[in-house]
Amino acid sequence: MEHIIQVKSLAKIYGNQAALEDVNFTVEKGETFGFLGPSGAGKTTTIKILTGQLLQTSGEATVFGKPASSLNKPQYRREFGVITDNSGLYSRLSIEDNLNLYCQLYQVSTKRIGEVLEMVSLSEERKKQVAKLSKGMFQRVILARALLHKPALLFLDEPTSALDPANSALIHQGLRELNKEGTTIFLTTHDMNEAENICDRVAFLHQGRIQLLDQPKKLRRQFAEASVCIELKDGREINVPAGPEGAKDIYDYFASDQVVSIHSNEPTLGDIFVELTGRKLV
């Protein structure tokens, strides 16, 4: 696999406070990689280092095989996109006029505007002034802007923060479409549902260190209880051992037509994070 991002022994210290300590991970070409943790864990610091906005105290960070610090040079700007909570738009201009400006900046055909607006479900709103947009629509325009030049790598720092489920779903749909086209995505979030929905692998960041890194389904299985939960028609929920020792009980409940639902006792990513760190993701 080709490494788009490689991080080795990365550390960042502000005064006497360590924001990152001995952070190690790789991001493969074409994957959606989730960097998960609560506010203040070091997620935004990591993105700033990887996009050349901030220098690390020690360790190595390479993107596209080049030192991450080189990405602040104009010739590399077309290779990646960044979405943060303070990504600005020109409020007095329409959605379309904003995107036109960025088409000129990236030397992209204006035909691309229609494509990205379709991806974020804003085709009918293209003439609307940015100042009059809702928070959800504003975030979707920022995403559309980041997609204009079809970046090889897209960094997203809490892209659906404070959005309602409907707008979050539209953002996720757009990201999936972009990923299918070959864009590698690096996502920071404290929304575990978001991570489970769109990430191929996730890393748990806590107090500046990665505590766990793997595919979401593998993490859930690793921390799952060896049992299944059966919901019965009388309202009871029965936990039955998984495997041969519980097979007869499961059969008996089904044979007597008592079962409403049955599912394995796999934890969510949020449950795993709390078990691992003792902290909730807020």
ZADOVEX-649026 format. One record per residue: residue in one letter; x, y, z of N, C-alpha, C in turn. Coordinates in steps of 0.1 Angstrom, whole numbers, plus 5000, padded with zeros to 4 digits. Atoms other than C-alpha are relative to their C-alpha. Layout:
AXYZXYZXYZ/...
end
This chain:
M500849885000500050005000500950135000/E499349885001501150354992499650095012/H500249914988501550585023499850144994/I500249855003500050935016500550085012/I499549934988500851035052500849905009/Q499250074990503650905075500450095011/V499749934987504051015111500849915009/K499250084991506850895133500550085012/S499549944987507550985169499750155001/L500349865001505751315164499750065014/A500349934987505651565193499950154998/K500149865000504551915198499850055014/I500149954986505152115230499850155000/Y500249864998503752455239500450045014/G499549974987505852595267500349885008/N499750124992505752325294498949894997/Q501250095003502552155279500249924987/A499950085012502851865255498649984994/A501250025008500051875229500049864993/L499950135007501351565211501349935006/E498950074995503751295224500149864993/D499650135006505351015204498849944992/V501250045009502450995178500649934988/N499550085012502950725151498849954993/F501150065008500550635123500350034985/T500049985014500250605085498650014995/V501249995007497450695061500249954986/E499850065013497150485030499250074989/K500649935011496250614996498549944998/G501450045003492450604990499249965012/E500850034988491350545026499550125007/T500549894991489250755050500549965014/F499350034987491250775082499450105011/G500649924989489550895114501050025012/F499149964989491551085141499150045011/L501149984991489251065171500550045014/G499749964986489351235205499250115004/P500849894995487751485228500750144997/S499449865002488351865225501350015008/G498749994993491951945234500949885000/A499150125000493351605226501250024991/G498949985009495651735199499749984986/K500450035013493651675168500350114990/T499849885009493752025153501550034999/T498549985001497452055162500649914990/T499550095009498051745142499750044985/I500349965014496251875111500850124996/K499249895004498152205113501449964997/I498650055004501452015113500049944987/L500150075012500351795085499850094987/T500249915012499352095063501050115000/G498949905000502452295070499750135006/Q500349884993500852555092500750025013/L499450004987502752455123501249904999/L498950095000506152305129500049915013/Q499950094988506551995152501250045008/T498949994991508852005182501149904996/S499150105004510351675172499249894992/G500650105008509651365151499950034985/E500249995015508751325114498650004996/A501450005006505651405094500250024985/T499949995015505651345056498649984994/V501350005008502751405032500449994985/F499650035014503051274996501549984999/G498650025000506551175005500950125003/K499249884997507651525013499850055014/P500249954987508151695047498750085000/A501349925000504751835058500250155000/S499849854999506352175064500150064986/S499949955014506752205026498750034994/L501349985005503052205021499450145000/N500449865000502752575029500450084988/K499549935013504352654995498949994990/P501149995009501952764968499949884990/Q500150105011502952484943499449875005/Y500650124995501652214967498550025004/R501449974996498252384974498949924992/R501050075008496452214946499949855003/E500050154997497351864959499149965012/F500950034988495151894991499050105002/G501049904995492152065006499949995015/V500150004986491452165041498650075004/I501349944995488052225059500250015015/T500049984985488152375094498750085004/D501249934996485452545115500150154998/N499949865003486852885105500350024985/S499849985015487052825067499150114995/G500849885003485953165054499450004986/L500649975013483653255025499750155000/Y500349865002482853595011498550025002/S501450004996479553675028499150084991/R500849915008478353945004499749944986/L500250065013478653714974499149885000/S500850125001476453434962500949875002/I499350135000477353064966500849984987/E499350025014478153054928501250094999/D498949915002480253364929501249975008/N498950054991482353234958500749884993/L499450115007482952914939500750044987/N499349955012483853104907501450055004/L498749954996486653274926501049895002/Y499150114997488052954937500349924988/C499750065013487752804902501250074994/Q498949935005490053084891501349985007/L498850024992492453034920500649864997/Y499550145002492752654913500149974985/Q499950025014492552704875499149884996/V501050115003489452474873498950054992/S501249955008486652494848498850025008/T501249974992483552654861498949894998/K500950115001481652344849500049925013/R499850084988482952184881499050055011/I500949954989480652414902498749935000/G501250085000477552234891500249865006/E499750134995479151904899500150005016/V499850004985480151994935498750045007/L501349964994476852174942499049885000/E500850125000475051854932500449905011/M499550094990477251654955499550045014/V500449954987476251874985498550055000/S501549975001472551914974499750155002/L500349855000472752294968499950064986/S500149955014472152314931498950114999/E501149905001468952514936500250125008/E499749884992470552754960501250084995/R498749945004473552864939500050154999/K500149855001472353224936499850075013/K500349954987471753264973501250065006/Q498849934994473953514992500449925012/V499550084989476253345017499650055013/A500449944988475353595044498649955005/K501450044997471753445043499949855002/L500150144999472753085046499949955015/S500050074987472052855076501349945002/K498750064996474952695095500249884991/G499850125007474352365077500350034985/M499749975014474252525042501450064999/F498749945000477352725050501149895000/Q499050115000479252405059500049934987/R500150075013478052245027500750074989/V499349925010479352535006501549995002/I498650014997482752505024500549864994/L499650135005482852135015500050004985/A500049995014481852214979501350074995/R498849935004484752464977501249915001/A498950094998487152204990500149894989/L500050115010486051954964500250054985/L499949945013486352194934501249944992/H498850045008489952094924500349855001/K499850154999489451714932501349975007/P498750024993492251714958500349855002/A499550144997494351394962499849975015/L500150024985494051445000499250125006/L500949904994491351625020500149985015/F499950004985491851725057498750075004/L501349954995488551775076500150015015/D499949984986488651925111498650025006/E501449994994485251855128499050064990/P500849945011483351905095498550015003/T501549994998479851845109499750055014/S500249954987480352005143498850105000/A501149914997477052165155498949994988/L501050025010475152035124498949905004/D501050104997471851855125500249874992/P499750135007471651485114499850014985/A500349995014470151575080501250064992/N498949935007472951815071501349925001/S498950094999475551575085500049894990/A500150105010474251305063500350044986/L499749955013474551525032501650014999/I498649995001478151595041500749874999/H499550145001478851225046499949944986/Q500250055013477351145013501050064990/G499149945008479551394996501449955002/L498750054997482651265013500249864994/R499950145006481850905002500250014985/E499949995015481451014966501450044997/L498749965003484751194967501049895003/N499150114997486450894983500049904989/K500150095011485150674955500850054988/E499249955012486850904930501550005003/G498650014998490150844947500650095011/T499549914990490551114973500249945013/T499750054986492251015006499550115009/I500649904990490451175036500649975014/F499550004986491951255070499050095008/L501149944993489051335094500350005015/T500049994986489251465129498650025005/T501449994995486051425150500049955014/H500350074987484651345184498749944999/D501350065002481451215168500349854995/M499750145003481750835170499149944989/N500950045011478750775147500650044987/E499449955013480450985120501149914997/A498850085002483650785124499649864995/E500550145003481750445122499450004986/N500749995013479850565091500950014988/I499249975012482650675069501549965000/C498650024999486050575082500449854998/D499450135002488150275071500849955012/R499250034988490450295101499850135009/V500149894991490350505132501249995011/A499050004989492950615158499450085011/F500549934988491950715194501250085005/L499049914995493951015205499550055014/H500449954986493951095243501350055006/Q498949934994496251335261501350004992/G498949985009498451375231500649874995/R499450135004499050995225498949924993/I500950095007497450745202499849875010/Q500250124991495850475225499649884993/L500550125008494350245198499850044986/L500149975015494350225160499649874993/D500550125008492349975138498850034993/Q501249995006489349925117498850005010/P501149994990486050015135499449865004/K500750134998484549665131501049915009/K499150084992487749505145500150045014/L500049954987487749735175498849965008/R501250044993484149655183500149855004/R499950144997484849285181501049975011/Q499050024990487949315202499550035014/F500649964987485949485230498649945003/A501350064998482749285226499949905011/E500350114990481249065253499749874992/A500250135007481048695244498549965003/S501450034998477248705245499150074989/V501049945008474148795225498850045008/C501149954993471148995236498749974993/I501350035006467648865229498950085007/E501249924995464649095232498849914998/L501250085000461448905241498750084999/K501349935001457848985234499450055013/D500549954987457149025271500850125005/G499349884996459649315272501449975006/R498750044993462549125288501150004989/E498850015008466149145274500949905007/I499350114994468048825280501449994993/N498750025005471848795276500449855001/V499750145001472848455264501449984995/P498650025005476448315260500049974985/A499850035015477648315224500649874999/G499450135003478647985209499149895004/P500850134998477447625216499350015013/E500650014987476747685253498750085001/G501349935000473947935245499149964989/A500850035012472647775213498649945004/K501350064996469947565231499050115005/D500949894995468547875249499450084988/I500449925011468448075217498949924991/Y500950085007466747785199498649995007/D501250024993464147745226499150134999/Y500749885000463248115226499350024986/F500649995013462748105188498949904998/A501050115002460847775189498750045007/S501249964993458347925214499550144995/D500449885006457948235192500050125010/Q499949894990459148475220500950124995/V498949915003461848665201499550124991/V500249885008461449025189501350044992/S498749975007465149085180501149935008/I498850064994468548935186501350084994/H498849945005471949105184501249985009/S498850034992475549065195500350135009/N499749894991476749275224501450074997/E498849925004479349485205499850145004/P500149864996480149825219500250094989/T499849905010480150145200501550055002/L498649944998483450335194500050095012/G500149924989482250575220500249925013/D499850094988481950295246501449965001/I498650044999485450175237500950115005/F499149894996486950515241499850035015/V500249974986485350565275500749895009/E499350114993486550215286501550025000/L498549995001490050295274500650115008/T499449884995490450645287499350055013/G500849944989487750705313499350134997/R500649875004486651015293499049984990/K500949995010483651095273500550094989/L499649925012484051245238499150124999/V500849875001482851605241501050114996/
end
